[in-house]
Amino acid sequence: MKIRIPELLELLKKEQVQFIDIRFREEYQAWHFGFAKNIPLNELPNRLNELDRAKPVVTACPHYDRSIIARLFLVSRGFEARYLVEGLLGLADHLRGDVARDFVTALPYK
């Protein structure tokens, strides 16, 4: 199941979702969002204990290809999971100027 940026941002503001950046560690270190947890796709099977089964998970990568794989894996393990259809690049494009300021200001865990 997909999720779009506006819905993701609302769920993050309400702390109703876990946002997982599934890129490799090197990609994450190059640039990332502070409100996303990095669990690389190849490490996901061994790091499921870091996720809360009671809270939905949204997976993301630069576009959406790897995040679809991560979502399918999580669903097969009993998680409620969605993938960010616009990807991290779309999210970066969306979070500019006032939109970024307003979103970060609204986060409960600034």
Phi and psi in degrees as GROMACS dihedral restraints (atoms count N, CA, C in turn):
[ dihedral_restraints ]
;  ai    aj    ak    al  type     phi  dphi    fc
    3     4     5     6     1   -90.2    20    10
    4     5     6     7     1   161.2    20    10
    6     7     8     9     1  -139.9    20    10
    7     8     9    10     1   144.6    20    10
    9    10    11    12     1  -103.5    20    10
   10    11    12    13     1   162.0    20    10
   12    13    14    15     1   -54.3    20    10
   13    14    15    16     1   -49.9    20    10
   15    16    17    18     1   -57.1    20    10
   16    17    18    19     1   -41.8    20    10
   18    19    20    21     1   -67.8    20    10
   19    20    21    22     1   -42.0    20    10
   21    22    23    24     1   -57.4    20    10
   22    23    24    25     1   -47.3    20    10
   24    25    26    27     1   -62.0    20    10
   25    26    27    28     1   -39.8    20    10
   27    28    29    30     1   -64.6    20    10
   28    29    30    31     1   -43.1    20    10
   30    31    32    33     1   -65.4    20    10
   31    32    33    34     1   -37.7    20    10
   33    34    35    36     1   -65.3    20    10
   34    35    36    37     1   -41.2    20    10
   36    37    38    39     1   -60.0    20    10
   37    38    39    40     1   -34.0    20    10
   39    40    41    42     1   -93.0    20    10
   40    41    42    43     1     3.7    20    10
   42    43    44    45     1    54.9    20    10
   43    44    45    46     1    40.0    20    10
   45    46    47    48     1  -105.1    20    10
   46    47    48    49     1    10.4    20    10
   48    49    50    51     1  -152.3    20    10
   49    50    51    52     1   152.8    20    10
   51    52    53    54     1  -102.6    20    10
   52    53    54    55     1   126.5    20    10
   54    55    56    57     1  -107.1    20    10
   55    56    57    58     1   114.9    20    10
   57    58    59    60     1  -114.2    20    10
   58    59    60    61     1   120.3    20    10
   60    61    62    63     1   -89.1    20    10
   61    62    63    64     1   112.1    20    10
   63    64    65    66     1   -97.5    20    10
   64    65    66    67     1    15.6    20    10
   66    67    68    69     1   -70.3    20    10
   67    68    69    70     1   160.7    20    10
   69    70    71    72     1   -63.1    20    10
   70    71    72    73     1   154.0    20    10
   72    73    74    75     1   -52.5    20    10
   73    74    75    76     1   -41.6    20    10
   75    76    77    78     1   -64.1    20    10
   76    77    78    79     1   -38.9    20    10
   78    79    80    81     1   -65.0    20    10
   79    80    81    82     1   -44.1    20    10
   81    82    83    84     1   -62.9    20    10
   82    83    84    85     1   -41.4    20    10
   84    85    86    87     1   -66.0    20    10
   85    86    87    88     1   -29.0    20    10
   87    88    89    90     1   -66.6    20    10
   88    89    90    91     1   -41.2    20    10
   90    91    92    93     1  -166.3    20    10
   91    92    93    94     1   145.3    20    10
   93    94    95    96     1  -162.9    20    10
   94    95    96    97     1   168.8    20    10
   96    97    98    99     1   -97.5    20    10
   97    98    99   100     1   133.6    20    10
   99   100   101   102     1   -66.2    20    10
  100   101   102   103     1   -16.4    20    10
  102   103   104   105     1   -96.1    20    10
  103   104   105   106     1     8.7    20    10
  105   106   107   108     1  -112.7    20    10
  106   107   108   109     1   140.2    20    10
  108   109   110   111     1   -93.2    20    10
  109   110   111   112     1   133.0    20    10
  111   112   113   114     1   -91.1    20    10
  112   113   114   115     1   115.0    20    10
  114   115   116   117     1  -131.3    20    10
  115   116   117   118     1    98.4    20    10
  117   118   119   120     1   -56.3    20    10
  118   119   120   121     1   145.7    20    10
  120   121   122   123     1   -51.7    20    10
  121   122   123   124     1   -42.6    20    10
  123   124   125   126     1   -70.1    20    10
  124   125   126   127     1   -15.9    20    10
  126   127   128   129     1   -99.4    20    10
  127   128   129   130     1   -11.1    20    10
  129   130   131   132     1   -53.8    20    10
  130   131   132   133     1   -46.0    20    10
  132   133   134   135     1   -57.4    20    10
  133   134   135   136     1   -32.3    20    10
  135   136   137   138     1   -92.0    20    10
  136   137   138   139     1    -2.2    20    10
  138   139   140   141     1  -122.6    20    10
  139   140   141   142     1    18.7    20    10
  141   142   143   144     1   -59.8    20    10
  142   143   144   145     1   -28.3    20    10
  144   145   146   147     1   -64.8    20    10
  145   146   147   148     1   -14.2    20    10
  147   148   149   150     1   -83.6    20    10
  148   149   150   151     1    -6.5    20    10
  150   151   152   153     1  -104.8    20    10
  151   152   153   154     1   145.8    20    10
  153   154   155   156     1   -89.3    20    10
  154   155   156   157     1   113.8    20    10
  156   157   158   159     1   -66.2    20    10
  157   158   159   160     1   -17.3    20    10
  159   160   161   162     1   -85.3    20    10
  160   161   162   163     1    -7.6    20    10
  162   163   164   165     1  -122.1    20    10
  163   164   165   166     1   133.0    20    10
  165   166   167   168     1   -57.7    20    10
  166   167   168   169     1   152.2    20    10
  168   169   170   171     1  -115.4    20    10
  169   170   171   172     1   137.1    20    10
  171   172   173   174     1  -116.3    20    10
  172   173   174   175     1   124.9    20    10
  174   175   176   177     1   -99.5    20    10
  175   176   177   178     1   148.9    20    10
  177   178   179   180     1  -149.6    20    10
  178   179   180   181     1   146.8    20    10
  180   181   182   183     1  -141.9    20    10
  181   182   183   184     1  -178.2    20    10
  183   184   185   186     1   -54.0    20    10
  184   185   186   187     1   -40.7    20    10
  186   187   188   189     1  -113.5    20    10
  187   188   189   190     1   -93.6    20    10
  189   190   191   192     1  -164.2    20    10
  190   191   192   193     1    -7.4    20    10
  192   193   194   195     1   -60.7    20    10
  193   194   195   196     1   -53.1    20    10
  195   196   197   198     1   -69.3    20    10
  196   197   198   199     1   -31.2    20    10
  198   199   200   201     1   -69.4    20    10
  199   200   201   202     1   -29.0    20    10
  201   202   203   204     1   -65.4    20    10
  202   203   204   205     1   -43.6    20    10
  204   205   206   207     1   -61.5    20    10
  205   206   207   208     1   -45.6    20    10
  207   208   209   210     1   -61.3    20    10
  208   209   210   211     1   -42.9    20    10
  210   211   212   213     1   -60.8    20    10
  211   212   213   214     1   -47.2    20    10
  213   214   215   216     1   -60.6    20    10
  214   215   216   217     1   -40.7    20    10
  216   217   218   219     1   -62.3    20    10
  217   218   219   220     1   -47.3    20    10
  219   220   221   222     1   -62.0    20    10
  220   221   222   223     1   -42.2    20    10
  222   223   224   225     1   -62.0    20    10
  223   224   225   226     1   -40.0    20    10
  225   226   227   228     1   -65.6    20    10
  226   227   228   229     1   -18.7    20    10
  228   229   230   231     1  -101.5    20    10
  229   230   231   232     1    10.7    20    10
  231   232   233   234     1    93.0    20    10
  232   233   234   235     1     7.4    20    10
  234   235   236   237     1   -87.9    20    10
  235   236   237   238     1   150.1    20    10
  237   238   239   240     1   -85.1    20    10
  238   239   240   241     1   117.7    20    10
  240   241   242   243     1  -140.2    20    10
  241   242   243   244     1   148.1    20    10
  243   244   245   246     1  -136.5    20    10
  244   245   246   247     1   165.0    20    10
  246   247   248   249     1  -123.0    20    10
  247   248   249   250     1   147.6    20    10
  249   250   251   252     1   -78.6    20    10
  250   251   252   253     1   109.2    20    10
  252   253   254   255     1   -65.3    20    10
  253   254   255   256     1   -34.3    20    10
  255   256   257   258     1   -81.6    20    10
  256   257   258   259     1    -9.8    20    10
  258   259   260   261     1    70.3    20    10
  259   260   261   262     1   175.7    20    10
  261   262   263   264     1   -66.4    20    10
  262   263   264   265     1   -32.2    20    10
  264   265   266   267     1   -67.2    20    10
  265   266   267   268     1   -39.2    20    10
  267   268   269   270     1   -65.2    20    10
  268   269   270   271     1   -38.7    20    10
  270   271   272   273     1   -65.1    20    10
  271   272   273   274     1   -42.3    20    10
  273   274   275   276     1   -62.1    20    10
  274   275   276   277     1   -39.7    20    10
  276   277   278   279     1   -66.8    20    10
  277   278   279   280     1   -38.0    20    10
  279   280   281   282     1   -69.2    20    10
  280   281   282   283     1   -40.1    20    10
  282   283   284   285     1   -86.4    20    10
  283   284   285   286     1    77.6    20    10
  285   286   287   288     1  -126.6    20    10
  286   287   288   289     1   147.9    20    10
  288   289   290   291     1    53.2    20    10
  289   290   291   292     1  -127.9    20    10
  291   292   293   294     1   -61.6    20    10
  292   293   294   295     1   -34.4    20    10
  294   295   296   297     1   -61.7    20    10
  295   296   297   298     1   -46.2    20    10
  297   298   299   300     1   -63.7    20    10
  298   299   300   301     1   -46.6    20    10
  300   301   302   303     1   -59.3    20    10
  301   302   303   304     1   -47.8    20    10
  303   304   305   306     1   -63.7    20    10
  304   305   306   307     1   -39.4    20    10
  306   307   308   309     1   -66.3    20    10
  307   308   309   310     1   -50.1    20    10
  309   310   311   312     1   -62.6    20    10
  310   311   312   313     1   -38.4    20    10
  312   313   314   315     1   -62.9    20    10
  313   314   315   316     1   -33.7    20    10
  315   316   317   318     1   -81.7    20    10
  316   317   318   319     1   -13.1    20    10
  318   319   320   321     1   -66.2    20    10
  319   320   321   322     1   133.9    20    10
  321   322   323   324     1   -72.7    20    10
  322   323   324   325     1   -19.2    20    10
  324   325   326   327     1  -116.2    20    10
  325   326   327   328     1    37.9    20    10
